[in-house]
């Protein structure tokens, strides 16, 4: 694409606008190329190289011919004198009975008819570029080719060549040569038709642009008296006045574009009221890339205009094309990540977009940028992408088998995100890991443990194994205690203590109960218990629970209002102090482990020893 654009720009002013008709010269050149394809001594690689050069030459010729649309439309058939002379000679040879000479002249007339048909196809194609519709033009090109090719009858070689001919006769030699050249010419006609269809878009663009006022002015300067005089000095450098002026116009335009881009970017950044640090970062990492690209474009324009449009400049164009792909990909990468970074605070406040979904989306976009850039570079280098993709398809099964663990991890990450199992910042517990989720990646999730270690766990393990998510609680973090009092306690005191504990928990501001309300601004229909789905626990249980070995245990089972660890510890501490006060108030003592030893052979009261 870039190569075609450069050809489009510089073929408007080539040396006095093709003062001579170049079609015949081009056809003669292509006849020689077609003859090379039949050379048995050439290797396949050499023929492929010739074919590539032939495609380049067709592209140059069509763009050059379209760039001089107005002049070429005025060129009339230049074969009339030759045809008239051939017809006179043909009649004379018929009169004299020179059969071989007659056949030779018939073949030569056929050759002129073929050349004339190619010229007519080009003429009608240029006329069709007057259409305002590019699609209509492409259809018209196909119609033109069908119109002429359907009427054309290829030369019958058997009619003009036979095995009993006298090969030493000069006339026979000229006949054989004419037949061979006509065969090459018909091959040129077929190649010409295919190339015309392929290059039709650029022919249309070139012909349309060639009619602009700018190029008309430059062409006028190029063909003026002073222009022709200067061109005589510039010709050894493969330059002319029109081309130099056009290069200067492009350079000035690119420099103005560079200034305009910086102004527009600065205006947009200040309008969104970004921080000065963010603006400086964008200018140094993104705007700077724009400036580099424009500077390289200026260098390319100068190099191509000086080197000309030969094969060397096309190689240079490929190098520049790869550079542009890399720079554009880098710009897209930085723009994506910069926008995500700047907008991250707003995204964090949104209940519709989760952080981990945003991170995953950024990674997917970055991967797509790399993939598209790689494909574009391969396309510029001329790699057959169809064959490459076919090869990848064949090797896909082996690659998929080798990367089955990575693929399963990717699908597991999608499963975690869709199932909303956990998200960034959640406290989770899975097997031997217990900590806060840092990031959910494509392959693995990273978790920061409470002893400040960073652990990476494959997503497939988290998806397949059970995960405890302690952060999915709105109200209620459990407080469970078994308070043991001594067996010397009075049961009426124990009963009163249980009642006092129940009343204390009921009135405690930090303990959740049935009267604790919760508010949720986000509405989501779920066919499950709302309290179980939201993580709301308000159960309060206080009972004398069991007669243990060394104590009578009172079960205290309740939930704090808060789920924050530090606040929960404060509530739990306050409850414990109040429990101690209630036990002291009711003459109850905390039990501690004790052992009673009974000596059965003594008549006295058993001695109690505490261990």
C-alpha positions in Angstrom: 0.0 0.0 0.0 2.7 2.5 0.9 4.7 1.6 -2.2 1.7 2.3 -4.4 1.1 5.6 -2.6 4.6 6.8 -3.3 4.3 5.7 -7.0 1.1 7.6 -7.1 2.7 10.8 -5.8 5.9 10.9 -7.9 4.8 9.6 -11.3 3.0 12.8 -12.3 6.1 14.7 -13.3 8.4 12.2 -14.8 10.6 13.9 -17.4 8.4 16.2 -19.5 5.3 14.0 -18.9 6.2 11.2 -21.3 6.6 13.3 -24.4 6.8 10.1 -26.5 4.3 7.3 -26.7 5.6 4.6 -24.4 3.1 1.8 -24.9 4.9 0.1 -27.7 8.2 0.3 -25.8 6.5 -1.3 -22.8 4.9 -4.0 -25.0 8.3 -4.8 -26.6 9.9 -5.0 -23.1 7.2 -7.4 -21.9 7.6 -9.6 -25.0 11.2 -10.1 -24.0 10.1 -11.0 -20.4 7.5 -13.6 -21.7 10.3 -15.1 -23.8 12.4 -15.6 -20.7 9.7 -17.7 -19.1 10.2 -20.3 -21.9 14.0 -20.4 -21.4 14.8 -23.9 -20.1 18.1 -22.8 -18.7 16.6 -20.5 -16.1 15.9 -21.9 -12.6 12.5 -21.7 -10.9 13.8 -19.1 -8.4 15.0 -16.9 -11.3 11.7 -17.1 -13.0 9.9 -16.2 -9.8 12.2 -13.1 -9.5 11.4 -12.2 -13.1 7.7 -12.5 -12.4 8.0 -10.2 -9.3 9.8 -7.6 -11.4 7.2 -7.9 -14.1 4.4 -7.2 -11.6 6.3 -4.1 -10.5 6.8 -2.9 -14.0 3.1 -3.3 -14.8 2.3 -1.2 -11.7 4.7 1.5 -12.7 3.4 1.6 -16.3 -0.3 1.8 -15.4 0.2 4.5 -12.9 2.5 6.4 -15.3 0.0 6.0 -18.1 -2.9 7.2 -15.9 -0.9 10.1 -14.6 -0.8 11.4 -18.1 -4.4 10.7 -18.8 -5.2 13.9 -20.8 -2.2 13.4 -23.1 -2.7 9.7 -23.7 -6.3 10.1 -24.5 -5.3 12.3 -27.4 -2.9 9.8 -28.8 -4.4 8.2 -31.9 -3.5 4.8 -33.3 0.1 4.9 -34.5 0.0 1.7 -36.5 -2.0 3.0 -39.5 1.1 3.6 -41.7 2.6 0.2 -40.9 -0.7 -1.6 -41.5 -1.2 0.2 -44.9 2.3 -0.9 -46.0 1.7 -4.4 -44.8 -1.5 -4.7 -46.7 0.1 -3.4 -49.9 3.0 -5.9 -49.5 0.5 -8.7 -48.7 -1.5 -8.0 -51.9 1.8 -8.1 -53.9 2.9 -11.4 -52.4 -0.5 -12.9 -53.1 -0.3 -11.7 -56.7 3.2 -13.3 -57.0 2.1 -16.5 -55.2 4.6 -16.1 -52.3 2.7 -18.3 -49.8 5.2 -18.1 -46.9 5.5 -14.3 -47.4 1.7 -13.9 -47.3 1.5 -15.9 -44.1 4.3 -13.8 -42.6 2.4 -10.6 -43.5 -0.8 -12.0 -42.1 0.9 -12.8 -38.8 2.4 -9.3 -38.6 -1.0 -7.7 -39.3 -2.4 -9.9 -36.5 0.4 -8.5 -34.3 -0.6 -4.9 -35.1 -4.3 -5.8 -34.4 -3.3 -7.2 -31.0 -1.3 -4.1 -30.1 -4.1 -1.9 -31.2 -6.6 -3.9 -29.1 -4.3 -3.3 -26.0 -4.2 0.4 -26.8 -8.0 0.5 -27.2 -8.5 -1.3 -23.8 -6.2 1.3 -22.2 -8.0 4.2 -23.9 -11.5 3.0 -22.8 -10.1 2.4 -19.3 -8.9 6.0 -19.0 -12.2 7.2 -20.3 -14.0 5.2 -17.6 -12.0 7.0 -14.9 -14.4 10.0 -15.4 -16.9 8.1 -13.3 -17.5 9.5 -9.8 -18.0 5.9 -8.5 -14.9 3.7 -8.0 -17.1 0.6 -7.8 -18.7 1.5 -11.1 -15.2 2.0 -12.6 -14.0 -1.5 -11.5 -17.1 -3.0 -13.1 -16.5 -1.0 -16.2 -13.0 -2.3 -16.5 -14.3 -5.9 -16.4 -16.9 -5.0 -19.1 -14.2 -3.5 -21.3 -12.0 -6.6 -21.1 -14.9 -8.9 -21.8 -15.9 -6.7 -24.8 -12.5 -7.0 -26.5 -11.3 -10.4 -25.3 -14.5 -12.1 -26.4 -14.0 -10.9 -30.0 -10.3 -11.8 -30.1 -9.2 -15.0 -31.8 -5.7 -16.3 -30.9 -3.3 -17.1 -33.7 -3.5 -20.7 -35.0 0.1 -21.8 -35.1 -0.7 -25.0 -37.0 -2.0 -22.9 -39.9 1.2 -21.0 -40.3 3.9 -23.5 -39.3 4.4 -27.0 -40.7 7.2 -29.6 -40.5 7.9 -29.6 -44.2 8.9 -25.9 -44.4 12.4 -25.1 -45.6 14.0 -23.8 -42.4 16.9 -22.3 -44.3 14.7 -19.9 -46.3 14.9 -16.2 -45.0 11.2 -15.8 -45.5 10.4 -19.0 -43.5 12.7 -17.7 -40.8 11.0 -14.4 -40.7 7.6 -16.3 -40.6 8.7 -18.4 -37.7 10.0 -15.3 -35.8 6.7 -13.5 -36.5 4.6 -16.4 -35.2 6.9 -16.7 -32.1 6.6 -13.0 -31.4 2.8 -13.1 -31.8 2.7 -16.0 -29.3 4.7 -13.9 -26.8 2.4 -10.9 -27.6 -0.7 -12.9 -26.8 0.9 -13.9 -23.5 1.6 -10.3 -22.8 -2.1 -9.5 -23.6 -3.2 -12.1 -21.0 -0.8 -10.8 -18.4 -1.8 -7.3 -19.2 -5.5 -8.0 -18.6 -4.8 -9.6 -15.2 -2.6 -6.7 -14.1 -5.1 -4.2 -15.3 -7.8 -5.6 -13.1 -5.4 -5.8 -10.1 -4.2 -2.3 -10.5 -7.6 -0.8 -11.4 -8.0 1.0 -8.0 -4.7 2.8 -8.3 -5.3 3.6 -12.0 -8.5 5.3 -10.9 -6.9 7.2 -8.1 -4.0 8.4 -10.2 -6.2 9.5 -13.1 -8.5 11.4 -10.8 -5.7 13.1 -9.0 -3.9 14.0 -12.2 -6.8 16.3 -13.1 -6.3 18.4 -9.9 -5.2 22.1 -10.2 -2.1 21.5 -8.2 -0.7 19.0 -10.6 -1.8 21.1 -13.6 0.2 24.0 -12.3 3.2 21.8 -11.6 2.9 20.3 -15.0 2.8 23.7 -16.6 5.9 24.8 -14.7 7.6 21.5 -15.7 6.9 22.0 -19.4 7.5 25.8 -19.5 10.6 27.3 -21.2 12.4 27.8 -17.9 11.3 24.4 -16.6 12.6 22.6 -19.6 15.9 24.5 -19.4 16.3 23.6 -15.7 15.3 20.0 -16.4 18.2 19.6 -18.8 20.5 20.2 -15.8 18.4 18.1 -13.4 18.0 15.1 -15.8 21.3 13.4 -14.8 20.1 13.4 -11.3 16.7 11.9 -12.4 15.0 15.0 -11.1 12.9 17.7 -12.6 11.4 21.1 -11.4 7.9 19.7 -10.9 9.1 16.9 -8.7 11.3 19.2 -6.6 8.4 21.6 -6.1 6.1 18.8 -5.2 8.6 17.3 -2.7 8.8 20.8 -1.0 5.0 21.0 -0.9 4.8 17.6 0.8 7.6 18.6 3.3 5.9 21.8 4.2 2.5 20.0 4.6 4.0 17.4 6.9 5.7 20.0 9.1 2.4 21.9 9.3 0.7 18.6 10.2 3.2 18.0 12.9 2.5 21.4 14.5 -1.2 21.0 14.1 -1.2 17.6 15.8 0.6 18.8 18.8 -1.7 21.8 19.1 -4.8 19.6 18.8 -3.5 17.0 21.3 -2.6 19.8 23.8 -6.1 21.3 23.4 -7.8 18.0 24.0 -5.7 17.2 27.0 -6.4 20.6 28.7 -10.1 20.3 27.9 -10.3 17.1 29.8 -8.5 18.8 32.7 -5.7 16.3 33.1 -2.9 16.6 35.5 0.3 18.3 34.4 2.2 15.1 35.0 -0.2 13.2 32.7 0.0 15.8 30.0 3.8 15.7 30.1 3.7 11.9 30.0 1.4 11.9 26.9 3.6 14.4 25.1 6.8 12.5 25.8 5.4 9.1 25.0 2.7 9.6 22.4 3.1 13.0 20.8 6.8 12.3 20.4 6.0 9.2 18.3 3.8 11.3 16.0 6.7 13.7 15.5 9.1 10.8 14.8 6.8 9.3 12.2 6.3 12.6 10.4 10.1 13.2 10.4 10.8 9.8 8.9 8.1 10.4 6.3 10.0 13.6 5.3 13.2 11.6 5.0 11.5 8.9 3.0 10.0 11.5 0.6 13.5 13.0 0.0 15.1 9.6 -0.4 12.6 8.3 -2.9 12.6 11.4 -4.9 16.4 11.4 -5.2 16.8 7.6 -5.7 14.0 7.4 -8.2 11.4 4.6 -8.6 13.7 1.6 -9.2 13.9 -1.6 -7.3 16.2 -0.1 -4.7 13.6 2.5 -3.7 11.0 -0.3 -3.4 13.2 -2.2 -1.0 13.6 1.1 0.9 9.9 1.5 0.9 9.4 -1.9 2.5 11.9 -1.0 5.2 10.0 2.3 5.8 6.7 0.4 5.7 7.9 -2.0 8.5 9.0 1.0 10.5 5.6 2.7 10.1 3.8 -0.5 11.2 6.0 -0.8 14.3 5.6 2.9 15.2 1.8 2.8 14.7 1.5 -0.3 16.8 3.6 1.2 19.5 1.4 4.4 19.4 -1.8 2.3 19.7 -0.2 0.3 22.6 0.7 3.4 24.5 -2.6 5.2 23.8 -4.6 2.2 25.0 -2.6 1.8 28.2 -2.4 5.6 28.9 -6.1 6.0 28.5 -6.7 3.0 30.8 -4.3 4.4 33.4 -5.8 7.9 33.3 -9.4 6.6 33.5 -8.6 3.9 36.1 -9.9 6.0 39.0 -13.2 6.5 37.3 -13.4 2.9 36.4 -12.7 1.8 40.0 -15.8 3.8 41.1 -18.0 2.2 38.5 -20.1 -0.7 39.5 -20.6 -1.8 35.9 -16.9 -2.3 35.0 -14.7 -4.5 37.1 -11.0 -3.8 37.4 -10.0 -7.3 36.4 -12.2 -7.2 33.4 -10.6 -4.0 32.4 -7.1 -5.5 32.9 -8.0 -8.5 30.9 -9.5 -6.3 28.1 -6.3 -4.3 27.9 -4.2 -7.4 27.7 -6.4 -8.8 24.9 -6.2 -5.5 23.0 -2.4 -5.4 23.4 -2.2 -9.0 22.1 -4.4 -8.1 19.1 -2.1 -5.1 18.3 0.9 -7.4 18.3 -0.8 -10.0 16.1 -2.1 -7.4 13.6 1.3 -5.7 13.4 3.0 -9.1 12.8 0.6 -9.9 10.0 1.1 -6.5 8.4 4.9 -6.9 8.5 4.7 -10.3 6.9 2.4 -8.9 4.2 4.9 -6.1 3.5 7.7 -8.6 3.2 5.7 -10.5 0.6 5.0 -13.6 2.7 2.1 -15.7 1.4 -0.3 -15.4 4.4 -2.7 -18.0 3.0 0.0 -20.7 2.9 1.3 -19.6 6.3 -2.2 -19.8 7.9 -2.7 -23.2 6.2 0.5 -24.4 7.7 -0.5 -23.0 11.1 -3.8 -24.8 10.8 -2.1 -28.1 10.2 0.2 -27.6 13.1 -2.6 -26.2 15.2 -3.5 -29.6 16.7 0.1 -30.2 17.9 0.4 -26.7 19.3 -3.0 -27.0 21.1 -1.9 -30.3 22.6 1.4 -28.9 23.7 -0.3 -25.7 25.1 -3.3 -27.4 26.7 -2.4 -26.2 30.2 -2.1 -22.6 29.0 -5.4 -22.9 27.1 -7.1 -24.4 30.1 -5.8 -21.5 32.2 -7.2 -19.0 29.8 -10.6 -20.5 29.8 -10.4 -20.8 33.6 -9.7 -17.0 33.8 -12.8 -16.4 31.7 -14.8 -18.8 33.9 -13.7 -16.9 37.0 -14.6 -13.6 35.6 -18.0 -14.7 34.2 -18.8 -16.6 37.4 -17.7 -13.6 39.5 -15.8 -16.0 41.9 -13.5 -13.3 43.2 -12.0 -10.0 42.1 -9.1 -7.7 42.8 -8.7 -6.9 46.5 -10.7 -9.9 47.7 -9.5 -12.0 50.6 -9.5 -15.6 49.4 -8.4 -18.9 50.8 -7.6 -21.9 48.5 -5.7 -25.0 49.6 -2.4 -23.8 50.9 -2.8 -20.1 49.9 -4.5 -17.4 52.0 -4.3 -13.8 51.0 -5.5 -10.8 49.0 -6.1 -11.0 45.2 -3.7 -8.7 43.3 -4.6 -9.5 39.7 -6.5 -12.0 37.6 -4.3 -12.6 34.6 -4.9 -14.6 31.4 -2.8 -17.5 32.7 -2.5 -17.1 36.4 -3.8 -15.0 39.3 -1.3 -13.3 41.7 -2.1 -13.3 45.4 -0.4 -11.3 48.2 -0.3 -13.4 51.4 -0.6 -11.9 54.8 3.1 -12.4 55.5 3.6 -10.1 52.4 4.7 -12.8 49.9 3.5 -12.7 46.3 2.2 -16.0 44.9 1.2 -16.9 41.4 -1.4 -19.7 41.0 -2.7 -21.1 37.7 -6.3 -20.1 37.1 -7.2 -23.7 36.3 -6.3 -24.7 39.9 -8.4 -21.9 41.3 -11.4 -22.7 39.0 -11.3 -26.5 39.7 -10.6 -26.3 43.5 -12.8 -24.8 46.1 -12.1 -21.1 46.9 -13.2 -19.4 50.1 -13.9 -15.7 49.4 -14.0 -14.0 52.8 -14.6 -10.6 51.2 -18.1 -11.5 49.9 -19.8 -10.4 53.2 -21.9 -7.4 53.6 -22.9 -7.7 57.2 -21.7 -10.2 59.8 -18.2 -11.5 60.7 -18.6 -14.4 63.1 -17.6 -14.3 66.8 -17.8 -17.7 68.4 -16.7 -18.5 71.9 -17.2 -21.3 74.5 -17.0 -19.7 78.0 -16.2 -22.2 80.7 -17.3 -21.6 84.3 -16.4 -23.8 87.3 -18.6 -26.7 88.5 -18.8 -24.9 91.9 -21.0 -22.3 90.2 -24.7 -21.9 91.1 -27.0 -22.8 88.2 -29.3 -19.9 88.9 -26.3 -17.6 88.5 -25.4 -19.3 85.2 -29.0 -18.9 84.0 -28.9 -15.2 84.9 -25.6 -14.8 83.2 -26.9 -16.3 80.0 -29.8 -13.8 80.0 -27.5 -10.9 80.7 -25.2 -11.9 77.8 -28.2 -12.1 75.5 -29.3 -8.7 76.5 -25.8 -7.3 76.2 -25.4 -8.6 72.6 -28.9 -7.4 71.7 -28.0 -3.9 72.8 -24.4 -3.8 71.5 -23.9 -1.4 68.7 -21.3 -3.5 67.0 -23.3 -6.8 67.0 -25.7 -7.6 64.1 -29.2 -8.7 65.0 -32.5 -9.2 63.4 -33.2 -5.4 63.5 -30.0 -4.6 61.7 -30.8 -3.2 58.2 -28.7 -3.0 55.1 -29.1 -0.9 52.0 -28.0 -1.9 48.4 -28.3 0.6 45.6 -27.6 -2.1 43.0 -30.6 -4.2 42.0 -29.9 -7.7 40.6 -32.5 -10.4 40.3 -31.3 -13.8 41.7 -33.3 -16.9 42.3 -31.5 -17.4 45.6 -31.8 -16.2 49.1 -30.9 -12.5 49.1 -29.1 -12.7 52.5 -27.1 -15.7 51.5 -26.2 -14.1 48.1 -25.2 -10.8 49.7 -23.5 -12.3 52.7 -25.7 -11.1 55.5 -25.5 -12.9 58.9 -27.4 -11.7 62.0 -27.8 -14.8 64.1 -27.3 -14.4 67.9 -27.1 -17.5 70.1 -26.3 -17.7 73.8 -26.9 -21.0 75.6 -25.5 -23.2 78.3 -24.0 -25.7 75.9 -22.3 -28.6 77.6 -20.9 -30.2 80.7 -17.2 -30.5 79.8 -14.5 -32.3 81.7 -13.4 -29.3 83.7 -16.1 -26.7 83.1 -19.7 -25.9 82.3 -19.6 -24.2 78.9 -21.7 -21.3 77.7 -21.9 -21.0 73.9 -21.7 -17.4 72.6 -22.4 -17.3 68.8 -22.9 -14.0 67.1 -21.8 -11.7 64.2 -20.3 -8.3 64.2 -21.9 -5.6 62.0 -18.6 -4.9 60.3 -16.6 -7.3 58.2 -13.4 -5.3 58.4 -10.8 -7.2 60.4 -9.5 -4.4 62.6 -13.0 -3.2 63.4 -14.1 -6.8 64.0 -11.2 -7.2 66.5 -12.3 -4.1 68.4 -15.9 -5.3 68.6 -14.8 -8.8 69.7 -12.5 -7.3 72.4 -15.3 -5.1 73.8 -17.6 -8.1 73.9 -15.0 -10.1 75.8 -14.6 -7.4 78.4 -18.4 -7.2 78.8 -18.6 -11.0 79.2 -16.0 -10.8 82.0 -18.0 -8.2 83.7 -21.3 -10.2 83.5 -19.6 -13.3 84.9 -18.1 -11.3 87.8 -21.5 -9.7 88.4 -23.1 -13.2 88.7 -20.5 -14.7 90.9 -19.1 -16.9 88.2 -15.4 -17.8 87.8 -13.7 -18.9 84.6 -12.9 -22.6 84.8 -9.5 -24.0 84.1 -8.4 -27.6 83.4 -8.6 -29.7 86.6 -8.4 -33.4 87.5 -10.1 -35.2 90.4 -8.4 -38.2 91.9 -10.6 -40.6 93.9 -9.0 -43.1 96.3 -11.5 -45.9 96.6 -9.9 -47.8 99.6 -10.2 -44.9 102.0 -13.3 -44.1 104.1 -12.6 -40.5 104.2 -13.8 -37.9 101.7 -11.8 -38.0 98.4 -9.1 -35.5 98.2 -9.3 -33.2 95.2 -6.0 -32.3 93.6 -5.8 -29.8 90.9 -3.4 -30.4 88.1 
